[in-house]
Amino acid sequence: LLWCKKSERSTGIAFNYLGQWDTAWPEGEGLRPAPERDGPGFAASTPRAFPLEVNAMVADGRLALDLTYDPRDLEEGWIAALAADMQAWLVHAAASARQAGPVQAGGAQASPSLRAPALPSHGLGPQQDAMLSHALACPGSSAYVVQLGASLPATLDVPAFMAAWNAAVARHAALRACFSVDAADGSGRQHVDDSLTAAPWRTEDWSAWTPADAQVAYDALREIEQARGFDLASAPLMRFALARMPDGGWRFCWTYHHLLVDGWSMPILMADVQAAYAGRLPGAAAPDTPAPDVRRFLDWLGAQDADSAQAFWKNELAGLAPSRWPAAEAAVASGRSRQVHRVLAAGTGASVAAFARRHRLSVPSVALLAWALVLARHMERDDLAFGVTSALRPAELEGAEAMVGAMLATPPLRVRLDRAQGFAAACQQLQRRRMQASGHAWLAPRAIASAAGLAAADDLFGTALRIQNYPLGELGSDSAALAFHDVDIRDAWHHPFNLEVMPGDDFRLLAVHDALKVAPAVADALLECMAHLLETLDQDRPLTYWLEETHG
């Protein structure tokens, strides 16, 4: 269906499961299906109710799929690729079922715990703890299954490209990690498989297809790869796909779990791949400098003062009412997300930056207060919290800035609004509050919630915000030997509503929300309100102006 729904020439698909075909014949009567094929069941000129029919049956303990299609509507190459993809999915599903039970699309498998492999164990980063908890609580969710797609030139040396990525797997411990959960206390651990030197690759050749069909196939490939999810207890939690396109170029897709790496790691990792690729070309030498090991960061986390951090959060969040707004009451996670993009009016980036400079503020701080005002208006509360994602790269840890791993946190930011206070003064106060909290952001969300007297980490906030300062479209485009173009990263979090702010001359907002927990009208209103505030932020007015007059 993922393949067919995107094809403009395909109007429908019929599926028929015939069951255990060889058990339908009476015993002892000598009548059995013949082993040879019986040929086409219809003349080529016969009108078809559906462009594609799939008939499935089980015989002699084997599953067989028979695809019947109208060649006037669907090309043989397209059907062959579809059949190959169906076979790959079924092989994966069968293998996963044999290993650990039923496959759950998009996430971890539905088991109460992930058994620890026979590998050394390490603790989790704060965001990893939240991701793992969500994967186990909502096994059908696609949250945190991330994809990087890109275009590559026709001159790509495919063996060298694959070898460069496999070298990155061997170079960075984070890419070889898997995870377990103790069934007794629910604590998570991660394990690094140092024997792992490569990840699975899938290659396709669509060079003989029409550009439209190749694009449909590529889009479907990405959806299917994301829907497959991962067995979190088995490394590697990543796989690659590479397809030759009709123009001679290549399309690349890297699917991985966010448990492995964060956004900060991407430029580091891409530069490593580019260097390794260049080093595998004739006349060049591959770099051999060892990478900083992310396990030193995990050791640093284990050495922090948990009692001090818990005391800070207990005081910081005292009296905070639990809230998952804008999630609807009693709503359950759908496992599906909806995205809404908003490009702000021309000149907004320059005007916000100028406002920040005049008042000695940072643009991210301006965005944080703007979001707090949007939430206060819609929640009808002046005391609230929302999550703010930031890097967790301690200055005292040597090499932290060059590590590849999931070194990030999304702690709550408590906001108490004084409506008589000016925007600039409130923003400076928020900056100081966030700076104080940053020293304790390493504590896992579950521990923060417990310190605040809340039942669950999800009670801390229902919205999370992150600032994207790196231009993703330029990621990996600065190498003469290997340039990535049209870079597209697809990512979804588990919070009901997530806002990504991308400052710059082309100031953009991206809202990603759970398709069932948050009504589209509510999500659109939040995004529009945020856009309007940023577009009209020109003077240092009292907060009451933004809360009541402008958005009244």
N, C-alpha and C positions, 0 to 999 in steps of 0.2 A: 504493500500500500504506500509506503514511503517513496518508493520509486514511481509508482503509477500516478499518484496524486499531483505530481509536479509536471507531468507530461501533458502538454496542451492537446496532444492527439489522442490521449487515452481518456475515455469517458466512463470507464467502469471496469471492474474485475469481478469474476465469479470464482468462488472457492467451494470445492466439494470434497469432503473427506469420506471415503468409501469404507473406512474401518478395516477390520482384520479380514482381508479379502479371502485368504486361503482357508478360513474357518467357516465360510458360508456354504461350503460344498459338503453334502452328506457323506459320511464315512461308509465305505463298503460298496459304493455304487460305481467306482472306477471312473468317475467323471471329475476331471481336474483342469484348471486353466492351462493352456498350452504355453510353453516357455518363450516361444518366438513372438515378436511384435506383430500386431494385426494390421498395421498401416494406418493411414488417415481415416478418421471416422466420418469426415465430411468432405465434400468436394470443395475446391478452392473458391468456387463461385457462390457457395452457400452463404446467405446473409447470416451474420453473427450477432447475437444479442449483446455480447460483450467483446471488446477488442482482445481481452486476455482471459483465459480460463485455466485454473489450476486444479488438477485432480490429484488427490493424495490417497495412498492406501498402504497397508502393511501386509507383506507377504513373506513367508519364510523368515520372519523376525526382522525384516528389513523394511525401512520406510522408502517409498518411491513417490516421486513427484512428476507429474506429466503436465507440461505447459502447452496449451493450444492457443494459437494467436492468428490474427488476420495479417498477412504480410503487407496488405495495402495500408494498414494503420501503424504497424510496429515493425522495425527493422530487425533482421536476424541478429546483428551484432548487439543490439540493445537487449534482446531477449537472452542471448548467451551470457551477457554480463549480469543480468538479473538472476539467472539460474545459478551462476557461480556465486553470487552474493548470498542467495538463499542457502546454498549448500554450506558456505562458510559459517553462516549464522547457526545452522542446525548442528554442525560439527562442534562449534563453540558451546552451544546450549547443552549438547549431550555430554561433552567433557566436563562442563561445570556441574551438571546434575550428578555425574558419577563421583565427583570430588566432594561436593558439600551441599547437596540438596538443590532445590529449585532455583532457577535463575530469576533474578528480579531486574527488570529493565531499568538501567540508569544508575544503579547504586550497589550497595553491599548486599550479600545474600541474607535471606530472612532466617537467621539463626541467633540464639540468645547470646552467643559469644563467638569470638574469633580465636581459635586455638593458637597458642604460641608455637612458632616453628623452632627447630633446634638451632637457633642462632643467638648470639649475644643480644641483650635487650637494652633499650635506652628509653628515657622519658619522652614526653610529648611537649611541643610548644603550645602556647595557649590557644592559638587558632586551630592547631591540629586536634586538640582535645575537643573543641566545639564541632569540628568537621566529623570526627569519628563518632561522636555521640549522635549527631544527626543521621549519619549513614546507617547506624544500627537501629535507631528509632523509626526511620522512614526508609526502608530498603528499596522502595520503588522510586525514590527521588533522584532527579538528575543533577541536583545541586552539587557543585564542586567537581563535576566531571567537565574538564576544560578542554577546549580545542584551539590550536593555533593553525590557521590556514594561510597559505602564501603561494605566490606564483614564482616560478624559477625559470631561468632561460633555457632555450633549446640546446645550448652548448653544455648543459649539465653533465658532469661525469658521474653517472649513477652509482657505480661501485665505490668511488671515492666519497660521494655524499653519504651513502649508507655507512661506510667505515668511519666517517667523521662523527656521525651521531652515535654509533656504537662506542667510539672512543670516549665520547662525553659520558655515556652510561658507566663505563669503567673508571672514568676520572672523578666523578662526583658521587659521593656516598648517598646523597639524598635520592638519586635516581634509581637506586637499588633497594629502596626501603619497602617493607611490608609492615602490617600492623596486627596487633592482637589485643584482646580484651579479657581481663580476668573475670570469669563468671561469678566469682565470690563477691568482689567489691566493685566491679565495673571500671576499674582503672585500666587505662590504655597504655600500651607500650609499642615501640617501633623497633624493627630489626633490620639490619643491613646485611644483604647477601653479597659478600665480597667475591664470591665465585661467579657472579653474574657479569657478563661482558657485552651483552647485546639485548635488544628488545625486538619484538615481532615486527616484521615488515610485510606490507601488502603492496603489490604493484599491479597497475592496470595500463592497458594500451588502448586508448580511445582515439588514436590519431586518424582512423578511417571514418569516424563518425562525423555527423554535422556538429557545428559548434553548439547549437541549442541542445542536442541530445547529450553531448559530453558535459555540458553545464548541469543538466538535470541529473546525470549520473553522479557527478561530483557532489552536488548538494545532497543527494540521497545517501551517498557513501558517508558523508559527515554525520547525517542524522542517525544512520544505522550504527556507526562506530560509537557515537555518544550514547545511544540507547543500550548498547551492550554493557556498559558499566564495567566494574572490576570486582574481582575477588580480592578484598583488601588484605587477606592473609597470604597472598601469593604474589611475589615480585616477578616481573616488574609491573607497576601500575601505570603502564604507558604502552603505546603502540604507534606505529607509523604507517602512513599510506602515501603512495606516490603514483600519479597518473599522467600518462602522456596525452596531450591535448591535440586537437586538429591543427592548431597553428604551429605545432612542433615543440612548443613549450611544455612545461610541467606544472602540475598543481600538487601541492604538498599538504598533508594533514597530520598533525601531531595531536593525539588524544592522550590526556594524562589526568590523574587525579590531583586536585589542589593540595592534598596532603603532602605532595612531594616538593613543590616549589612555589614561590610567591612572585609577584610582579617585578620586584627588585632584581630577582635572579635572571630574568629573561635576557636583558642585554649582555650579562656576563656569559650566560650559556650560549647565546647566539654567536658572540665573539669567539668563544672556544671552538664551536663547530666550524666557523669560518676559517680559523687558524689551522685546525686539524685538516680541513678540506684542502686548503692551500698547500699544506705540508705534504699532502699525498699526491700532488701534481708533479709531473716530471721536473727534476732539477730543484726541488724544494725539500726542506726538512721539517718534519712535524715538531711542534713544541713539546718539551718534556718536563716543564716546570710543574711540580705537584700542586694541586688545588688545595686551598684551605678546607679542612674537614669540618663539616657541619656538626659532627658529633662533639666537637669542642664547645659549640654553642649549647648543645643539650646538657653537657656537663656544667656549663655556667649556670643554666637554669636551675639545675639541681642543687647548686650551692647558695642560692638566694635565700633571704630571710622570709619565710612564709608567714611567720607570726606578725612581723612588722607590716607586711603587705595586707594581711587580713584586717589588722587594726586600722590601717588607713582607709580601706574600703568600707569598713563598718561605720566609721565617722563620716566619710564622704557621702555615703548613700543613706544615712540615717533619715528615716521618715519618708523615703521615696516610695510612692504607691506602685505596686506591680502593674505593668501594662504591656500588652502585646499589640496595641493599636498601631496601624489601622486594620489588623486582622479581625475578621468578623467573629463574633462570639461563637464558640464551639466549632469553628471551622478547622478542618484537618488539612494537612499538607497535600497538595495535589500531585506533587512530583513534576509539575509542568510550570514553566515561567512565561510571562509575557513581558516584552520589552517595548519601551517607548523612548524614542530619540527626540531631542529638542535642541535645535541650533538657535542660539540667542541672537537678538537683533545686532546688525553690524555696529561695531564700535563699543559693544558691551565689555569686551575684554579689556580694551584700553581704558574705559571709564572706571571700571572696578579697580584696575591696577593703579590708576591715578588717585582714586579715593583712598586706597590702602597706603600709598606713599605719603599723602598729605597728613595722615593721622598715625603714621609709623606702625602700620599694621601689615600683616601678611595677607595675601589673597586667600589662602586656605582658611584663615581665621574669619575673614569676612563671609566666606561661604558657610562656615559652621554657624555663625550667628544668624545668618539669613535663614538657614534651615531650622534653627531653633524657633525663630519667629513664625515660620510657616506651620510648624507643629503646634506651637502654642495657640495659634489662631484656630486650627482645625480641632485640636483636642480640648480647647477651652480650659487650658491649664497654664499657669506661669511657672510651675515647678515640674520639670520633666527630664528625661534622659534619652539619649540615642547613642548608638554605637558609632565609633570613629575608627576606621582601620588605618593602621600606620605600621611602618617598618619597626622591627625590633632588632636593631643592630648595635649592641652596646659598644661604646667607644673604647672601653677598657679591654675588650676582647680582640686581640691581635688578628687581623685578617677578616674580621666580621663583615666588612663592607664588600669583600670579594667572594663570600661564601654563596653557594647555591643550595637553597633549601626553603622550607616554609617558615621563615623567620618574621612573623607578623603577628599582630594582635588586634582585636576589636573590643577594647574596653568601653564601658559606658562613660559618656560625658554628661555630667549633671549640670543642668542649667536652671538658675533661679533668676527670673526676669524682674527687673524694677522698671515699670512702665514709664517712669519720669526720667530715667537715665537716657543719655544720648547714645546713639548707635556706636560711636567710636569708643566711648568710655566702657560700654558694655562689652565691646569686642576685646578691648585690652584686658578686662577682667576675665573674660572667657579664655584668652590666651594664657594668662597666669594659672588659671584653674587646670587647664589641660597640661601645662608644663609640670605642675605638681603631681598630677595623676600619672604622667608618663613614666615616672620612676617605679611605679607599681603595676604597670600594664602587663608585665610578664605572667601575672597570676592567671590561672585558667578561669574562664567565665563561670564554671560551676562553683569554684571556690569563692569568686567575687559575690555571686548570688547568695551563697551560704552566709558569708560575712555580713551581707545586707539583710539577712533574715528572710530571703525570698526562697520559694520552693524550688525553682528551676532557673537555669541560666536564661531561658527564653522569656522569663518574667522581667528581665532588666530593661528590655526595649523591644519595639516592634519594627524600628527602622534603623538602618545602618548606612553610613556615608563614607565614601572614600574619595580622595583627591588623586586624579591621574595626571601626573606632571610629565610623564614620558609620552612623546608622540608615537603611538603604536604604529601608525602608517610608515614611520621611518625606521622601525626596528629591523635591524639586519640589512639595511640598504646601503651601508657604507663600505662594502668590501668589493674590490675589483674582481677577485677570484670567484666569489659566491655572494650574489646580492639577492636578498629576499624582497619581493615587491607585493603590494596589495595585501599586506599583513592584516589578518582579521582574527581577533581572539574572542571566543564565545565562552562566557563564564556566567554562572548563576549561583547565588548564595541561598542559604536556607531561611534567612530572615523574611518576614512577610513583605517588607518593602525595602529595596536597596537603591541608593542613589549614587551614581558616579558623576563627579564634577570634573570637567576637563577644561581648565582655564587656558587662556591664550587669546590670540587675535580672533580665532574662530572658536569662541566660547560655546561649549556644548554641555548638555546634560543627558544622562542616560538613566532611566528608571527601569529596574527589573523587579517584578513582583510576582508572588505566587498567584497563579491563575484562579484559584478558588478562595484563598484566604482574603484577598483584597479585591474589591470590585473595581473593574476598569474605570468607572466614572470617578471613584475616589482617587485612584492612582493618577489619572489625568489631571484632576483638580490640584493635587499636590505639586505635580510637575509644573503646571501652568503658573501656580502661585509663586513657586521658587523662581521661575524664569522672569516673571513680572517684577519681583522685588529686585533682582540683580540688574535688570534693564533700567530701572528707575532710581537706582541708588546714586544720588548725586550730591546730597547735602547731609550733614550730621544732624538729623532730626531725632526727637525723642522716640523711644520704642513704641509708645502708644500710637504714634502716627502710622507705623507699619502694621501694627496689630489691629487698628480700628478704622482709620480713615481710608488708607489706600486699598485695603482688602475688605472693607465693609460691604 
